[in-house]
Amino acid sequence: MRIWDISPGYLNRQSLLGEHRELHAILSILALGKRGYSRHPETLRWTGCGPALAWRHRQLACEMTLRGWREQSPPLPLPPGGEAWPVVYIDEPAAQFALLRAKYVEREQGRIPLPRNAQQLWSQHKYSVLARDVPLYQQIGRELAGGQADFVELARLLTEQLRQPPSQGGLRNALQHLWGHVAELPPAPEENPADWPLCRLLEETRHRAMLHREPYLTSSTALGELMQWTEEPA
């Protein structure tokens, strides 16, 4: 039983669907008091973090949507607890990349290539960070340029950044940067993209990026995870 902490974009189909099943199992244990795996380390670290576990579910569902799968699970039983995320890891984010690398030898890979170094890791996360914290975005860029970034520390920092909600202004800024990668790709929009609501701007960007296999965006965490913050209320 495992709930990964790194972006679902790194998971292959089997791992993504497997985490989705196990997340529902943990939520059932926490919300309904079921005893199976109630003392498992993964269950214990999510105790009191029900809303955060539900947000992790949204990350998984958004990644499924990006890959063209339909997420049809029943409504989540939400256990009591605050919005805090677990303060401990079973494996540090950097170690999770190593685990997946070993697991995926001669097997299907995830949507996002497993990062070989801090520079690649940053390029995959930069627009997710831009949506949340411009000064941090600039700081990490400077540290990488100066050769000061440590992969282990950066992996933890970026993983925890994706747990934070972006501001509306930060979200629009990041989506406009994403759109810049695909704006010249066909088909030409009939309307001015500046007038689109954020949900449509991301939808059009996703469609073009996946249709044309735009390499930078198809390897970006933002293409999937920002979807949860642009959804219109039902």
C-alpha positions as CSV (number, residue, x, y, z in Angstrom):
1,M,0.0,0.0,0.0
2,R,1.5,3.3,-1.1
3,I,0.4,6.9,-1.7
4,W,3.1,8.6,-3.6
5,D,4.0,12.2,-2.7
6,I,5.6,13.2,-6.1
7,S,3.5,14.4,-9.0
8,P,1.2,11.8,-10.5
9,G,2.6,12.7,-13.8
10,Y,5.6,10.5,-13.1
11,L,3.5,7.4,-12.6
12,N,2.8,4.9,-15.3
13,R,-0.7,3.6,-15.9
14,Q,-0.4,0.6,-13.5
15,S,1.1,2.8,-10.7
16,L,-1.5,5.6,-11.2
17,L,-4.5,3.3,-11.1
18,G,-2.9,1.3,-8.2
19,E,-2.5,4.5,-6.1
20,H,-6.1,5.5,-6.9
21,R,-7.4,2.2,-5.6
22,E,-5.2,2.3,-2.4
23,L,-6.2,5.9,-1.7
24,H,-9.8,4.9,-1.7
25,A,-9.0,2.1,0.6
26,I,-7.2,4.4,3.1
27,L,-10.1,6.9,3.0
28,S,-12.5,4.1,3.8
29,I,-10.4,3.0,6.7
30,L,-10.1,6.6,8.1
31,A,-13.7,7.6,7.4
32,L,-15.6,4.4,8.1
33,G,-13.4,2.8,10.8
34,K,-12.6,-0.3,8.7
35,R,-9.8,-2.3,10.4
36,G,-7.9,-3.7,7.4
37,Y,-4.5,-2.0,7.0
38,S,-5.5,0.4,9.8
39,R,-2.0,0.1,11.3
40,H,-0.2,0.3,8.0
41,P,2.5,3.1,8.0
42,E,0.8,4.7,5.0
43,T,-2.6,4.8,6.8
44,L,-1.1,6.1,10.0
45,R,0.7,9.0,8.3
46,W,-2.5,10.2,6.7
47,T,-4.6,10.0,9.9
48,G,-6.0,13.5,10.5
49,C,-5.2,14.6,7.0
50,G,-8.5,13.6,5.3
51,P,-9.0,16.8,3.3
52,A,-5.4,16.7,2.1
53,L,-5.9,13.1,1.0
54,A,-8.9,14.2,-0.9
55,W,-6.8,16.8,-2.7
56,R,-4.3,14.1,-3.6
57,H,-7.2,12.3,-5.1
58,R,-8.0,15.3,-7.2
59,Q,-4.4,15.3,-8.4
60,L,-4.8,11.7,-9.5
61,A,-8.1,12.4,-11.2
62,C,-6.7,15.4,-13.1
63,E,-3.8,13.3,-14.4
64,M,-6.2,10.6,-15.5
65,T,-8.2,13.2,-17.4
66,L,-5.1,14.5,-19.1
67,R,-4.3,11.0,-20.3
68,G,-7.8,10.6,-21.7
69,W,-9.1,8.3,-19.0
70,R,-12.5,8.8,-17.2
71,E,-12.4,8.7,-13.4
72,Q,-15.6,7.2,-12.3
73,S,-15.1,6.4,-8.6
74,P,-17.9,7.0,-6.1
75,P,-17.9,10.1,-3.9
76,L,-15.1,10.0,-1.3
77,P,-16.0,9.4,2.3
78,L,-14.2,12.3,3.9
79,P,-12.8,11.6,7.4
80,P,-12.5,14.3,10.0
81,G,-9.3,16.3,10.2
82,G,-7.7,19.5,9.3
83,E,-6.2,20.4,5.9
84,A,-2.6,19.8,6.9
85,W,-0.6,17.3,4.8
86,P,1.5,14.6,6.5
87,V,4.6,15.9,8.1
88,V,6.5,12.7,7.5
89,Y,7.4,10.7,4.4
90,I,7.8,6.9,4.2
91,D,10.4,7.7,1.5
92,E,11.7,11.1,0.8
93,P,10.5,12.5,-2.6
94,A,14.1,12.1,-4.1
95,A,14.0,8.4,-3.0
96,Q,10.6,8.0,-4.6
97,F,12.1,8.9,-8.0
98,A,14.8,6.3,-7.4
99,L,12.2,3.7,-6.5
100,L,10.2,4.4,-9.7
101,R,13.4,4.3,-11.8
102,A,14.1,0.8,-10.5
103,K,10.5,-0.3,-10.8
104,Y,10.2,0.9,-14.4
105,V,13.3,-0.7,-15.9
106,E,12.1,-2.2,-19.2
107,R,8.5,-1.2,-18.4
108,E,6.1,1.5,-19.3
109,Q,7.1,4.9,-18.1
110,G,5.0,7.8,-16.8
111,R,3.9,10.8,-18.7
112,I,6.8,12.9,-17.3
113,P,10.3,11.4,-17.6
114,L,11.9,10.6,-14.3
115,P,14.4,13.4,-13.7
116,R,18.1,12.7,-14.1
117,N,19.3,15.9,-12.3
118,A,18.1,19.0,-10.5
119,Q,17.9,21.0,-13.7
120,Q,15.5,18.6,-15.3
121,L,13.5,18.3,-12.1
122,W,13.1,22.1,-12.1
123,S,12.2,22.4,-15.7
124,Q,9.3,19.9,-15.1
125,H,8.0,21.9,-12.0
126,K,8.8,25.5,-12.9
127,Y,5.3,26.5,-14.1
128,S,3.7,24.9,-11.1
129,V,5.9,27.0,-8.8
130,L,5.3,30.1,-11.0
131,A,1.6,29.8,-10.3
132,R,2.3,29.9,-6.5
133,D,5.3,31.9,-5.6
134,V,7.2,34.2,-8.0
135,P,10.0,35.0,-5.6
136,L,10.7,31.3,-5.0
137,Y,10.5,30.7,-8.8
138,Q,13.2,33.4,-9.3
139,Q,15.3,32.1,-6.3
140,I,15.4,28.5,-7.6
141,G,16.4,29.8,-11.0
142,R,19.3,31.7,-9.6
143,E,20.4,28.8,-7.4
144,L,20.4,26.4,-10.4
145,A,22.3,28.9,-12.5
146,G,24.9,29.1,-9.8
147,G,25.1,25.3,-9.3
148,Q,23.8,25.6,-5.8
149,A,20.7,23.4,-6.0
150,D,20.7,20.0,-4.3
151,F,18.5,17.4,-5.9
152,V,17.2,15.9,-2.6
153,E,16.3,19.3,-1.1
154,L,14.8,20.5,-4.3
155,A,12.6,17.4,-4.7
156,R,11.1,17.9,-1.3
157,L,10.6,21.6,-1.8
158,L,8.9,21.2,-5.2
159,T,6.7,18.3,-3.9
160,E,5.5,20.5,-1.1
161,Q,4.9,23.5,-3.3
162,L,2.4,21.4,-5.4
163,R,0.3,21.0,-2.2
164,Q,-0.3,24.8,-2.0
165,P,-3.2,26.5,-3.7
166,P,-2.1,29.2,-6.3
167,S,-3.6,32.7,-6.3
168,Q,-5.8,33.6,-9.2
169,G,-3.3,36.1,-10.4
170,G,-0.5,33.5,-10.2
171,L,-2.6,30.9,-11.9
172,R,-3.3,33.2,-14.8
173,N,0.3,34.2,-15.1
174,A,1.4,30.5,-15.2
175,L,-1.3,29.6,-17.7
176,Q,-0.3,32.4,-20.0
177,H,3.3,31.1,-20.0
178,L,2.0,27.6,-20.8
179,W,-0.1,29.0,-23.7
180,G,3.0,30.7,-25.1
181,H,4.4,27.3,-25.9
182,V,1.4,26.3,-28.1
183,A,-0.1,29.6,-29.3
184,E,1.4,29.2,-32.8
185,L,0.3,25.6,-33.2
186,P,-2.9,24.8,-35.2
187,P,-5.7,25.3,-35.1
188,A,-5.7,29.1,-34.9
189,P,-8.2,30.3,-32.2
190,E,-11.3,32.1,-33.4
191,E,-11.4,34.2,-30.3
192,N,-8.8,36.2,-28.3
193,P,-7.3,33.8,-25.7
194,A,-6.9,36.8,-23.4
195,D,-10.7,36.8,-23.0
196,W,-11.0,33.1,-22.2
197,P,-11.7,32.0,-18.6
198,L,-8.9,30.1,-17.0
199,C,-10.5,26.7,-17.3
200,R,-10.7,27.1,-21.1
201,L,-7.2,28.5,-21.4
202,L,-5.8,25.4,-19.7
203,E,-8.1,23.1,-21.7
204,E,-7.0,24.6,-25.0
205,T,-3.4,24.5,-23.9
206,R,-3.7,20.8,-22.8
207,H,-5.4,19.9,-26.1
208,R,-2.7,21.4,-28.3
209,A,0.2,20.2,-26.2
210,M,-1.0,16.6,-26.2
211,L,-2.1,16.7,-29.9
212,H,1.2,18.0,-31.1
213,R,3.3,16.3,-28.4
214,E,4.8,19.6,-27.5
215,P,7.9,18.3,-25.5
216,Y,8.2,20.9,-22.9
217,L,4.6,20.9,-21.8
218,T,4.0,17.2,-22.0
219,S,6.8,16.9,-19.4
220,S,5.4,19.6,-17.1
221,T,3.6,18.9,-13.8
222,A,1.5,22.0,-14.4
223,L,-0.3,20.6,-17.4
224,G,-2.1,18.1,-15.1
225,E,-2.1,19.5,-11.6
226,L,-3.3,23.0,-12.4
227,M,-6.5,21.5,-13.6
228,Q,-7.8,21.1,-10.1
229,W,-7.5,24.9,-9.5
230,T,-9.3,26.0,-12.7
231,E,-12.4,23.8,-12.5
232,E,-15.6,25.7,-12.4
233,P,-17.9,25.0,-9.5
234,A,-20.6,22.5,-10.3
